[in-house]
Amino acid sequence: MKYRIEKDTMGEVKVPYEKYWGAQTQRSINNFKIGPQSSMPIEIIYGFAILKKAAAITNCKLNVLSSKKRDLIIRVCDEILNKELDDHFPLVIWQTGSGTQTNMNVNEVISNRAHIISGGKLSDSEKILHPNDDVNKSQSSNDTFPTAMHIAAYLSLVKETLPSLELLEKSLHQKSIKYKNIVKIGRTHLMDATPLTLGQVFSSYKTQVNHGIKALKNSLIHLSELALGGTAVGTGINSPKGYAKIASSEISKITKIPFKSAKNKFEALSAHDAMVESHSALKRIAVSLNKIANDIRMLASGPRSGIGEIIIPSNEPGSSIMPGKINPTQCEALTMVCSQIIGNDAAIASGAMQGQYELNVFKPLIAANFIQSAKLINDACISFNNNCVKGIKPNHKRIKENLDKSLMLVTALNPKIGYEKAAIIAKNAFKNNTTLKEEAIKSGYLNADQFDKWVDPKKMC
C-alpha cells in the first residue's frame, strides 16, 4: 500500500495515501484493534457533519472564521451528508470514551478534503484548513460528541423508528376494526377465560404500540437539548459569546428539527440522562412488541395440534427435515430484536452511570447501542408488519370450536344462579366430558331456554 506522512503533536504517522484522514485517526486505528473496523455508527458521523457545518456558519457570523474557510467546511460537510465520503471514517466504537478520536477523524477528513478541493495535494505539509484551529474552532470533543449523539439519535427516531411504529399501529388498528365481530374465547393464566372479540385482542396490541409511540415522542424534549458550546468542561472556554445558541439554531435550520442549546452544559457533558430516558422508551416498546409477537405465535400455534385460532402467512419452509412445516419466523425475529434492545438498555444504563466529575467517558458505547436499537425497531416493525400482521387471518372453524368447548362461558350464570352453583355445573361438565348446557339442565338450576338466553358469548363481550 502506498503511504503518505502525516504529523500531529506526537510526531509522524504513516497514512494510506488516498485516505482523507490524518495522524490522529491513524493512531486510533493502530491502537484500538477491537471489534470490526468502521463500527462507529455512520449516523454519528452524519451528526458530526451537521454540527461542523453549523459551527463553521456560527464562527463566521461571530467573525472568528473567514467566509472562505466557512464555505470549504460547508462543502465537505455536504459531501459527508450525501454519503460520498463514508469510506474515510474507519474508527471503532471501542476507543476513547469521550469520542475524541472520532471527532478528530471528522476534523481531519474535512481539512484534507477541503485541501484537495482547493487544488492542493494530500502530501502537502501545510493545508488550507487546520483540523483543530479551523474545523474544530470553538469546540471540544467533549461537547461535539454528545451533540452528534443527540442529533443522530433524534433523527433516527423521527425519520425511521417512529414512522415504522406508526405503520404497525395502523395495521393493528385495521385488524381491530375488521375482526370486531369475531367472538373467541379469552385466556388468562394460559387457561380458558370469558369471551372477547378478536378485534378487542388486536385493539390491545394497537394501544400498546400507541402508548409506546407517545412515550418515545415525550422523550424527544430532553433529547433536543445540545451540549455544543460547553467545550471542555461545560464553561464554554475558547468559544465566542453567543456561540452556543447561534450554533444550535443553525443545527435546527439544517435538520428542520427543534434543537436548542442545553441550559446547563455541565449536565450535558457529564451525564447522558436524555439518552437513558429516550432509550427507556425504546425498551418499553420492545417489551410491548415482545408480548404482541408471542401472543400472535401462540394463537397461530399448530396448525392442528395447537390453538390455531389465527393463520399467519406462510413465508418460507420452516424445517430442513419436516416437509410442509411452517414456523412463526417473523415473531421469532421480532422477539430476538426485543431481547437485543433490552440488553442494549442495560449497557446504556451502565455506561450512563460512568459520568465521573465533568465528563461521561462511555459516550461511544451509549451512542452505538442507542442507534442499533432505533434501527432494529425500525427494521423489525416494517418486516413484522409487512410479512406477518398484514396477512393474519382468523381461523373461524377453530375459533368456534374452542369457544363452544370452553367451560368459562358458565361465568354468565353467576348473576342468575350464583357463583357456587355455576361452579358445580362447570366442574361436572369437565368431569363428565359433557357440555355446560347438558350439566346445567341436569342440575335443575335452570332450563334449556334460560341457558340459551343467559349464556350468549356475544353478550359476554
Secondary structure, DSSP 8 states (H G I E B T S, - for coil): --EEEEEETTEEEEEETT----HHHHHHHHH---SSTT-S-HHHHHHHHHHHHHHHHHHHHTTSS-HHHHHHHHHHHHHHHTTSSGGG----SSS-TT-HHHHHHHHHHHHHHHHHHTT--TT-SS-SS-IIIIITTT--HHHHHHHHHHHHHHHHIIIIIHHHHHHHHHHHHHHHHHTTT-EEEEEETTEEEEEEEHHHHHHHHHHHHHHHHHHHHHHHHHHTEE-TT-TTTSS-TTS-TTHHHHHHHHHHHHHTS--EE-S-HHHHHH--HHHHHHHHHHHHHHHHHHHHHHHHHHHT--SSSS---EE----S---SSSTT----HHHHHHHHHHHHHHHHHHHHHHHHT---TT--S-HHHHHHHHHHHHHHHHHHHHHHHHHTGGG-EE-HHHHHHHHHH-GGGGGGGHHHH-HHHHHHHHHHHHHHT--HHHHHHHHTSS-HHHHHHH--TTTT-
